[in-house]
Amino acid sequence: MKRPPFLHPSKKALREWLWDAEGDPDLDDHLATCERCSNTLEALELNDEAGDIASALALVLSSPTGLTERLEEKVAARLSSKEVFEVLGDLFGAGLETTVLLFGEDNQQQD
């Protein structure tokens, strides 16, 4: 059935035509003669490509699931181990400082 020239296809019909391999002969004829519909079709095609690229980029650049929780756990573990090493360092350092205080002055006085 021939489409009347004043009746333009909907954007949905144009989008379906884009993805349909066989195509609609009436719509093919209409697009060949109607500048408005061919421009709409081009805009739809560009938007679909841009949407595909945007969604692909969003998928590729998105962080893995659970990254924030794992990162927080690792940072907390590092901070707690740093605190433990600081306490151990202070304990060993206190012994060294005490030794220097006890024996260091006597050695200096004997020299």
C-alpha positions in Angstrom: 0.0 0.0 0.0 1.4 3.3 -1.1 2.0 5.9 1.7 0.4 9.3 1.0 3.1 12.0 0.6 1.6 14.1 3.4 1.8 11.2 5.9 5.2 10.9 7.3 6.3 7.8 9.3 6.8 8.0 13.0 10.3 8.1 14.6 9.6 4.6 15.8 8.9 3.4 12.2 12.1 5.1 11.0 14.1 3.5 13.8 12.7 0.1 13.0 13.5 0.7 9.3 17.1 1.4 10.3 17.4 -2.0 12.0 15.4 -4.0 9.6 17.6 -5.7 7.0 14.9 -6.2 4.4 13.3 -2.8 4.8 9.9 -1.6 3.7 9.6 -0.8 0.0 7.0 1.9 0.6 9.2 3.5 3.2 12.2 3.2 0.9 10.3 5.2 -1.8 9.1 7.7 0.7 12.6 8.3 2.1 14.0 8.7 -1.4 11.6 11.6 -2.1 11.0 13.2 1.4 13.9 15.4 2.7 12.2 15.9 6.1 12.1 12.1 6.8 15.6 11.4 5.5 16.9 14.2 7.7 15.0 12.7 10.7 16.4 9.3 9.8 20.0 10.7 9.7 19.5 12.3 13.1 18.1 9.1 14.6 21.1 7.2 13.2 23.6 9.7 14.7 21.8 9.6 18.1 21.7 5.8 18.1 25.5 5.7 17.4 26.2 8.4 20.0 24.1 6.5 22.5 25.9 3.3 21.7 29.3 5.0 22.2 28.2 6.7 25.4 26.8 3.5 26.9 30.0 1.6 25.8 32.2 4.2 27.4 30.2 4.2 30.5 30.5 0.4 30.7 34.2 0.4 30.0 35.0 3.3 32.4 32.8 2.2 35.3 34.5 1.0 38.4 34.2 -2.7 39.3 31.5 -3.6 41.7 32.5 -3.4 45.3 35.6 -1.3 44.6 34.8 1.3 47.2 34.3 -1.3 50.0 37.5 -3.1 49.1 39.4 0.1 48.9 38.1 1.2 52.3 39.0 -2.1 53.9 42.6 -2.0 52.4 43.1 1.6 53.6 41.8 0.7 57.1 44.1 -2.3 57.2 47.1 -0.3 56.2 46.4 2.4 58.8 46.0 -0.1 61.6 49.2 -1.9 60.6 51.0 1.5 60.5 49.7 2.2 64.0 51.0 -1.2 65.2 54.4 -0.6 63.7 54.6 2.9 65.3 53.8 1.4 68.7 56.4 -1.3 68.3 58.9 1.2 67.1 58.2 3.4 70.1 58.6 0.4 72.4 61.9 -0.7 70.9 63.0 3.0 70.7 62.2 3.5 74.3 64.5 0.7 75.3 67.3 2.1 73.2 66.8 5.6 74.6 66.7 4.2 78.1 70.0 2.3 77.5 71.6 5.4 76.1 70.4 7.4 79.1 71.7 4.8 81.6 74.9 3.9 80.0 75.7 6.8 77.8 76.4 9.4 80.5 78.6 7.1 82.4 80.7 6.4 79.4 81.1 10.0 78.6 82.2 10.8 82.1 84.8 8.1 82.1 86.4 9.5 78.8 
